Amino acid sequence: MQNSLKVERARNNISQAELASRLNVSRLTIHSIEAGKFNPSVQLALKLARYFNVTVEDLFMLEDEDL
Protein backbone atom coordinates (compact mmCIF):
# COMPACT_ATOMS: atom_id res chain seq x y z
CA MET A 1 0.00 0.00 0.00
CA GLN A 2 1.31 3.44 -0.91
CA ASN A 3 0.71 6.53 1.16
CA SER A 4 1.15 10.27 0.98
CA LEU A 5 1.63 10.82 4.70
CA LYS A 6 5.07 12.38 4.31
CA VAL A 7 3.72 14.80 1.71
CA GLU A 8 0.83 15.82 3.99
CA ARG A 9 3.23 16.29 6.90
CA ALA A 10 5.47 18.53 4.79
CA ARG A 11 2.48 20.47 3.49
CA ASN A 12 1.39 21.10 7.07
CA ASN A 13 4.92 21.71 8.37
CA ILE A 14 4.69 19.10 11.13
CA SER A 15 7.42 16.72 12.26
CA GLN A 16 7.02 12.99 12.71
CA ALA A 17 7.46 13.46 16.46
CA GLU A 18 4.81 16.17 16.69
CA LEU A 19 2.29 14.16 14.64
CA ALA A 20 2.97 11.07 16.72
CA SER A 21 2.44 13.02 19.92
CA ARG A 22 -0.85 14.48 18.72
CA LEU A 23 -2.16 11.02 17.75
CA ASN A 24 -0.75 9.17 20.78
CA VAL A 25 1.49 6.85 18.77
CA SER A 26 5.27 6.55 18.59
CA ARG A 27 7.43 8.46 16.14
CA LEU A 28 8.59 5.06 14.91
CA THR A 29 4.98 4.24 13.98
CA ILE A 30 4.76 7.36 11.80
CA HIS A 31 8.17 6.62 10.28
CA SER A 32 7.20 3.01 9.54
CA ILE A 33 3.95 4.05 7.87
CA GLU A 34 5.75 6.60 5.70
CA ALA A 35 8.40 4.02 4.75
CA GLY A 36 5.72 1.52 3.73
CA LYS A 37 6.84 -0.96 6.38
CA PHE A 38 3.65 -0.77 8.42
CA ASN A 39 0.01 -0.42 7.43
CA PRO A 40 -1.98 1.46 10.07
CA SER A 41 -5.12 0.16 11.69
CA VAL A 42 -8.39 1.50 10.33
CA GLN A 43 -8.71 3.62 13.47
CA LEU A 44 -5.27 5.19 13.01
CA ALA A 45 -5.86 5.74 9.28
CA LEU A 46 -9.09 7.56 10.13
CA LYS A 47 -7.34 9.67 12.79
CA LEU A 48 -4.62 10.62 10.30
CA ALA A 49 -7.19 11.58 7.67
CA ARG A 50 -9.16 13.63 10.19
CA TYR A 51 -6.01 15.36 11.44
CA PHE A 52 -5.05 16.46 7.91
CA ASN A 53 -8.67 17.09 6.88
CA VAL A 54 -8.46 14.70 3.93
CA THR A 55 -10.05 11.36 3.11
CA VAL A 56 -8.40 8.05 3.92
CA GLU A 57 -8.20 7.48 0.17
CA ASP A 58 -6.21 10.72 -0.16
CA LEU A 59 -3.60 9.32 2.25
CA PHE A 60 -3.53 5.61 1.36
CA MET A 61 -3.67 3.95 -2.05
CA LEU A 62 -3.69 0.25 -2.92
CA GLU A 63 -1.08 -0.85 -5.40
CA ASP A 64 -2.02 -3.21 -8.24
CA GLU A 65 -0.40 -6.18 -6.49
CA ASP A 66 -2.52 -5.47 -3.39
CA LEU A 67 -5.73 -6.22 -5.31
N, C-alpha and C positions, 0 to 999 in steps of 0.2 A: 504494500500500500504506500502510495506517495503522499506527501503532505506539504503544505505551504506554511507551516508554523513559524519557521525561521523568517520568512518574508513578512508575515504579519507582525512578528516581534520587532523587526527592523522598522517597519512602517510606523509602529506605535512607540518606537524608541524605548523598549523595555528589555532588560537583561533576562537571561535564563533564571538567575537567582531571584529576581524580583517577581517574575511570573510564577515561579514555583512557590514562593512565599504566599502570594495572593490566592493560589489555588490549593494550598496545603499539601503539596507534593514536594519531592526532592528535586534539586537542580539536575541531578542525574536522570530523573524521569523525563524532564523536559529535553535534555540533551539526547537521550536515547530515542525519544519520539522523533526529534528533528533528524537524527541520523538514520532513521528507518529500522532501528534495531528493536523497537518496542511499539506495539500497537496499543493505544490507550483503551481503557474500558469505555463503554458507551457513556457512562456518567461523566468521565473525565473529558471525553470528546465534546459532550454537550456543554460542559463548563468552559472549555476553551473557546468554543464557538460563541457562547454568550459573552464571555469576557471581551472578545474582539468584535462583537456585534456583527457576526457573519454566520452563515449556515455551516453545518458540519460538512456538507459537500464542498463548501468553499475551502475548507482546511484539509480535507482528506479525500483522496481519489484512489479508486481501485485501478490496479494495472491489469492489462489483458490477461496475464498469467494468474491473476487472483480470481478470475471468473470461473 
